[in-house]
Amino acid sequence: MNTTVAKTGRILLALLACYGLSACSIEPWVKPYERDRLADPIMALDGDPVSTAYIQHVYEAREGARGGEGAAGGGCGCN
Amino acid sequence: MKLRHLFASLALLFALPASVLGGVLPDDRGDVLYHRYEGGGVTIDGPSVLVRKQAGKSLSFVGNYYLDMVSSASIDVITTASPYTEEREQWSLGMDYLRGNTTMSMNYVSSVESDFDASTYAFSVSEDMFGDLTTLTLSYAYGEDIVGRSDDPGFRRENTRQHYGVGLTQILTRNLIATLNFETVTDEGFLNNPYRSVRYQDPGSARGFSFEPELYPETRTSNAVGLRARYFLPYRAALEGEYRFYTDTWEIEGHTASLTYVHPWGPFTFEGKFRYHDQTGAAFFQDIFSRAEATNFRGRDKELSPLTSYTFRGKVSYEFIDPNKGWGIFKRGSLNFSLDHLFVEYHEFRDITSGPLGEEALYELKANVYQIFVSFWY
C-alpha cells in the first residue's frame, strides 16, 4: 500500500517537476510585442459570441452531430 | 411540444478562454441581435441580447436573453400532424474570475417551452502557459431536461446530459493561431421527440404505409474533435480553416469542414464562408420499416438520416464608432448583417408528399438564415 502511495507520489512529483521546468525553460517564440497582428479584431477566434451561438444552434438542429467546435449552441430542434 | 430538445450548453461558449493574449478578462460589451430562419416550411425569428461587464479587476459578469418564435409547417409536421406556432425562451447568467493566469468560469442556462424545460450548469478553468502562447481549458457541464406533451398534461419524462471538454489554443507564429477542442457528451433518459413517428409498410392502408411512434435508445454518448486555425494574411485579411470529426454510439459518423475569409476595407469588414458537413445515419434510422415494431429502436428524424449539408455565408460589418476615437462611454461600435444559405441533401429520408410509395423523391432542404446585430464595447 505504502509502496503504491510512494510510487504515485514520485510520479506526481516528476510530472510537477516536468511542468515547472518546461514552464521555465520554454522561451516564448512569439514575444508579447510581436502579437499585434493576432490582437487585430479580424483575428478573433470568436469575435461575435451571440451570433456564433445562434448559428451553432441552427447547425445542431439541422444535423446529427454536436460539439467539438469550441462553442455549443442553444436548443430548438425546430421540426 | 413541437420544438426539439437539442438543448446543449450555451454556457460553454461564454466559458471559453477570454483572450488569445492570455491573463485578461473578456471585454465589456453589449450585443442586440435579431435572427430569422426561413426554410422547409418553417420560420423562426426573435431577439438575442447579451451584456457583459467587469466588476473590479478580476470579475466579469455576463447575461444573455434569447427568444425563438416558431411557426412550423415542415415536412415532418404536415405529414403526421398540424402546423403550429411555439415559443422558446432562454436566458443565461455567468461569471468569470481571473486570478493570475487562471480564469474560472461558471454559467447557468435556462430554456423554457410550453412542453420542454431545460437547465444547464457549466464550469470551466483556463490556464495560460508558456509565456501566454498556450491556453488550456477544461470544461464540464451538467444539464437536466423535462419533456412534456401539449396534448397530455400527465406526460412527463426526464433527461440528464453531461459535457466534458478539453481545449487547447496555441499561438504558433506571429501570424497563426490554432485551437484544438475535444468534447464528449453523454445523454440519458427520454431522448426521442414524443410527437414524431416512423412509418412502416402496411398493405392494409390505402397509401401502402402507416405510422407508429418513434422509439430511441435511452442513452447516447458522442465524441467530437475539432481543429481550427486562423492566419493573418500579409495585406491585413484573415483566412480560417476548420475541421471536425464526430462519432457517437448511435453510429452517426460525421465530417465537417469550413473555410472563412475576412477582409476589412475602411470601416467595413466583409466575410465569406463555405461550410460542408457529411454524416452517416443512425443505426436505427429507416425511411420506412418493413412492418410495425420491426426493430427494438426506430427513428425517422431527418437529422438522423445520412445527409450532406452545404452552407454559404456572406457577412458585412460597419464600424460606426471608430475604435481610435471612441464616442462618450463607448470605445467601439459595429453594425452587422449576415446571410447564411443552407442546402441539405438527405440520402435516405424521402419526401412522402412527392409521389406514391416507391416513387418518392429524396428530400432536400433549402433555408436562409438572416442575422442583424449591433455591438457596443464600453
Interface residues (C-beta under 8 A of the other chain):
Chain A: S22 A23 I26 E27 P28 W29 V30 P32 E34 R35 R37 L38 A39 D40 P41 I42 M43 A44 L45 D46 D48 P49 V50 S51 T52 A53 Y54 I55 Q56 H57 V58 Y59 E60 A61 R62 E63 G64 A65 R66 G67 G68 E69 G70 A71 A72 G73 G74 G75 C76 G77 C78 N79
Chain B: K2 L3 R4 H5 L6 F7 A8 S9 L10 A11 L12 L13 F14 L16 V20 L21 D31 L33 H35 Y37 V42 I44 S48 L50 N64 Y66 D68 V70 S72 S74 D76 V77 R88 Q90 V109 S111 E113 A118 M129 F130 G131 D132 L133 H163 G165 G167 T169 I171 T173 R174 N175 I177 T179 N181 F182 E183 T184 V185 N193 R196 S222 N223 A224 V225 G226 R228 R230 F232 R236 A237 A238 E242 R244 F245 Y246 D248 W250 I252 G254 T256 V262 P264 T269 H277 Q279 G281 A282 E303 L304 L307 S309 N336 S338 D340 L342 V344 L365 A367 V369 Q371 F373 S375
